[in-house]
Amino acid sequence: MRPVIGIISNHYLVHEQYPVHASGTMNGDAIAQVADCIPLIVPADPAQISVQELMATCDGFLLTGGRPNVHPEEYGEVETEAHGSFDRQRDSLVLPLVRACVDLGQPVFGVCRGFQEVAVAMGSTLHPEIRDLPGRSNHRMPP
């Protein structure tokens, strides 16, 4: 059987009234076609699934990008307008998940926000708007 890779979802509000957990199809395609693994979309909500359940179910994890930022409280900073929006449910699930993966040697790969989650989980800090620094460009996909 192919390895199962948990793809951490993002929260979205469809038509301004329907909350969903979703991930871009490119994430599933990369896991299924390039990595030859089984993609499993994971709701980023610790009320629905625990780190222990995820570790027992998945062989590795893809921490996707997303518009909301890791809350600055997670790395000892105070929230400002420059930090933008947040996803505290995802923070509550993913930061302990990253630490568990590192402790147990389970593969984890972070893209954009996912890379920030790895950094924060390992004790680093973030700059609220890196694209505002000299010489940097905006890498975000359109909303």
ZAMARGU-4260 file (C-alpha; in steps of 0.2 Angstrom, whole numbers, plus 5000, padded with zeros to 4 digits):
<rodrens>
0) 5000/5000/5000 | 5006/5018/4996 | 5010/5029/5011 | 4997/5041/5017 | 5001/5059/5018
5) 4990/5071/5028 | 4987/5087/5019 | 4983/5100/5032 | 4968/5110/5026 | 4963/5129/5028
10) 4947/5136/5034 | 4937/5145/5020 | 4920/5153/5020 | 4911/5149/5004 | 4898/5161/4998
15) 4901/5171/5014 | 4891/5158/5024 | 4897/5140/5022 | 4913/5136/5032 | 4924/5122/5024
20) 4940/5114/5027 | 4949/5113/5010 | 4966/5112/5001 | 4971/5117/4983 | 4970/5102/4971
25) 4988/5105/4967 | 4993/5099/4984 | 4983/5082/4982 | 4990/5081/4964 | 5008/5083/4970
30) 5006/5070/4984 | 4997/5057/4972 | 5006/5059/4956 | 5023/5066/4960 | 5026/5057/4977
35) 5015/5042/4973 | 5007/5043/4990 | 4988/5043/4996 | 4983/5061/4999 | 4972/5063/5014
40) 4964/5081/5018 | 4965/5084/5036 | 4953/5097/5045 | 4964/5109/5054 | 4953/5108/5070
45) 4959/5100/5086 | 4941/5097/5090 | 4939/5085/5076 | 4955/5076/5076 | 4970/5074/5088
50) 4989/5074/5085 | 4989/5056/5091 | 4976/5051/5079 | 4985/5059/5065 | 5002/5052/5069
55) 4994/5034/5069 | 4985/5037/5053 | 4997/5046/5042 | 5015/5042/5036 | 5019/5060/5034
60) 5012/5077/5032 | 5011/5092/5020 | 5008/5108/5029 | 5000/5119/5016 | 5001/5138/5013
65) 4987/5149/5017 | 4982/5167/5019 | 4980/5167/5039 | 4996/5169/5048 | 5002/5160/5063
70) 4997/5170/5078 | 5011/5181/5085 | 5007/5175/5103 | 5014/5158/5098 | 5031/5166/5096
75) 5031/5179/5110 | 5025/5194/5100 | 5010/5205/5102 | 4997/5205/5088 | 4997/5221/5077
80) 4987/5226/5061 | 5002/5221/5051 | 5000/5203/5056 | 4984/5201/5046 | 4972/5187/5049
85) 4974/5172/5060 | 4969/5153/5061 | 4970/5149/5079 | 4962/5132/5076 | 4976/5127/5064
90) 4989/5134/5076 | 4982/5123/5090 | 4983/5107/5079 | 4998/5110/5068 | 5011/5117/5080
95) 5010/5102/5092 | 5009/5090/5077 | 5026/5097/5070 | 5034/5095/5087 | 5028/5077/5088
100) 5034/5073/5070 | 5051/5080/5074 | 5052/5070/5091 | 5047/5054/5082 | 5056/5056/5065
105) 5040/5057/5055 | 5041/5066/5039 | 5034/5084/5038 | 5035/5097/5024 | 5030/5115/5025
110) 5025/5126/5011 | 5023/5145/5014 | 5013/5146/5030 | 5017/5128/5033 | 5036/5132/5033
115) 5032/5146/5046 | 5023/5134/5057 | 5038/5123/5057 | 5049/5138/5061 | 5038/5143/5076
120) 5035/5126/5082 | 5054/5124/5084 | 5056/5141/5093 | 5059/5154/5080 | 5050/5170/5077
125) 5042/5178/5061 | 5042/5195/5053 | 5024/5201/5051 | 5026/5207/5033 | 5042/5200/5025
130) 5036/5207/5008 | 5038/5224/5015 | 5057/5222/5018 | 5069/5229/5005 | 5072/5218/4991
135) 5058/5206/4994 | 5043/5203/4983 | 5025/5197/4985 | 5024/5178/4982 | 5006/5175/4987
140) 4993/5168/4975 | 4979/5179/4971 | 4964/5177/4983
</rodrens>
